[in-house]
Amino acid sequence: MTADLLAVYPLGSALSDDGRLQLGGCDARELAERFGTPAYVVVEDDLRAQARAYREAFDRHAPGAHVSFASKACPCTAVLRVIESEGLGCDVASRGELAVALHAGFAPERIHVHGNAKTEADLAAAVDAGVRQVVIDGFDELDRLARVAADRGRVQPVAIRVTPDVRGETHAGISTGQADSKFGLGIDDARVAIDRVRREPSLRLDGLHFHIGSQLLELGVYRRAVAAVAPLMDGLDELNLGGGLGVAYTAEQAARLPTVEAYAAEKVAAVRELIGDRVRIADEPGRSIVGRAGVTLYTVQTVKRNVSTWVGVDGGMADNLRPMLYDAVYEAQVVDRFATPEGDVVGGGGAGERNADPSPPVVTANLTGMHCESSDVLVRGARLASPRSGDVVVTPVTGAYGYAMSNSYNGVLQAPVVFVGGGTAREVVRRQRIEELWARDIG
Ligand SMILES: Cc1ncc(COP(=O)(O)O)c(C=O)c1O
């Protein structure tokens, strides 16, 4: 039963005999006490295992494939260092992400640059750094990049981002492969762009790129995308298949999540069958490398009952915007009193302030943040074991696009990132300091 309760938790997670969550061999409640809450906790072994799984799966199916981490999912130095050490490249989407990737130790030859509205400064930074590739997203950028590279006497390797007009099953906010998209060029425009790049002496065309969306749990869509771009691949060396594999946020999703092995096999097979053997394959997963490795710890501040039960914690939309942006669904648990689907409770701990109300052992509650928005609800309908003020609550699978989108709304101090493994914990990003809230104010 314990294994099922931990189906979406990082590798190696366990419940102790008295029902306390252990992450990377560390007690979750003790982590909360030591580092404060909210806090992102990353299980290093899980992160490394996922990066390695990608490297090995593509090496098996397409030796020489270029697999990169989409750093937008978690542009944190320590995370990038683990991924770099596993031999992956890095995809960046601004000159800020480029700087972080270089700071983390990625060689420029292993970095490629995205962005649907790149500025001249973004392009200049990419060319000056000597990045492996710039992925051109539109005609204005093509002209601008040709000029930036020519001004510097450089020949910049590029790919062209194509929108193949296929739709994966995912939230509209993270669906990008449809024709009516702000990203990339449609098939006909891409054909024109290919000709134009070939005529630019300061650009060298490597190939094409597509990214059809994120949090995809169904693999068939990739074959449809490959089929759509295949007629454009004549004479081109590389096709970047854009990442996008989902993660299981809930036990229900865990049951239908494709493995990295199946994902790589399907993508490579589609390219080999529809385009041929000579094309170099590239891919750039983000979420599925870092998502499961991370969890967030919060402390309950208040429990309120009206039509619903509201469990208010010390974080929210400043550390996890996804529920508000994409109706993203999460699970939650009190770290030392897990609720089972049957309504039982594993463990009985918790130094929470006892509530005078006798409440049922497991309640359905909305886990809410502390921000001044009604939409600031982290988990609707969470099943929590008699939650009370002072409890530490965990939301699993927050490693991707949590820290990445964190902000200081309502003057909250952005949360630290804590790496755990082998029973030890170390802070790799400290909590924001209060004076940093006005550090840029000059008036
Ligand atoms: C161009 C591009 N590549 C790769 C990714 C990574 O997608 P995922 O995190 O779903 O693997 C994204 C995510 O938005 C993207 O925009």
The ligand as an ORCA input file, in Angstrom:
! r2SCAN-3c Opt
* xyz 0 1
  C      10.732     24.800    -27.617
  C      10.537     23.917    -26.452
  N      11.264     22.812    -26.353
  C      11.156     21.986    -25.301
  C      10.269     22.254    -24.286
  C      10.220     21.321    -23.148
  O       9.020     20.687    -23.039
  P       8.802     19.668    -21.869
  O       9.179     20.336    -20.602
  O       7.374     19.345    -21.931
  O       9.662     18.470    -22.168
  C       9.462     23.381    -24.345
  C       8.501     23.669    -23.281
  O       7.704     24.539    -23.283
  C       9.610     24.243    -25.458
  O       8.897     25.364    -25.554
*
